[in-house]
């Protein structure tokens, strides 16, 4: 199975988003505010995943429309 670099890019972006979301969530959790660590990890990773998937869909559909598939 060939490695698709778009999948690796999405994985990297989601991982980075999870780490940054954890950093923000840890700071908020230590301050006693609601929406702490788990919430920020979930929101950040889901956002990064949806943006990455959207990029792949747009690129794939534009290749199909122009006949470059």
C-alpha positions in Angstrom: 0.0 0.0 0.0 1.6 3.3 -1.1 2.0 6.1 1.4 -0.1 9.1 0.7 1.6 12.3 1.8 -1.8 14.0 2.3 -2.6 11.5 5.0 0.7 12.1 6.7 0.2 15.8 6.6 -3.3 15.5 8.1 -1.9 13.2 10.8 0.9 15.7 11.6 -1.5 18.6 11.8 -3.9 16.7 14.0 -1.1 15.7 16.3 0.2 19.3 16.5 -3.3 20.6 17.2 -3.8 18.0 20.0 -0.5 19.1 21.6 -1.4 22.8 21.4 -4.9 22.1 22.6 -3.5 20.2 25.5 -1.3 23.1 26.4 -4.2 25.5 26.4 -6.5 23.0 28.2 -3.8 22.4 30.9 -3.5 26.1 31.5 -7.2 26.6 31.8 -7.6 23.5 34.0 -4.9 24.6 36.4 -6.7 28.0 36.7 -9.9 26.1 37.7 -11.9 27.2 34.6 -14.4 25.0 32.9 -13.5 23.3 29.6 -10.1 22.0 30.5 -7.7 19.6 29.0 -9.9 16.9 27.4 -12.3 19.5 25.9 -9.5 21.5 24.3 -7.7 18.4 22.9 -11.0 17.2 21.4 -12.0 20.6 19.8 -8.5 21.3 18.5 -8.0 17.8 17.0 -11.5 17.7 15.4 -11.0 21.2 13.9 -7.6 20.2 12.4 -9.0 16.9 11.1 -11.9 18.6 9.4 -9.7 21.3 7.8 -7.3 18.6 6.5 -10.1 16.4 5.1 -11.6 19.5 3.4 -8.3 20.3 1.7 -8.0 16.7 0.4 -11.6 16.7 -0.9 -11.2 20.1 -2.7 -7.9 18.9 -4.3 -9.4 15.6 -5.3 -12.6 17.1 -6.7 -10.7 19.8 -8.7 -8.6 17.1 -10.3 -11.7 15.2 -11.3 -13.3 18.3 -12.8 -10.2 19.2 -14.8 -9.6 15.6 -15.9 -6.2 15.3 -14.3 -7.0 12.2 -12.2 
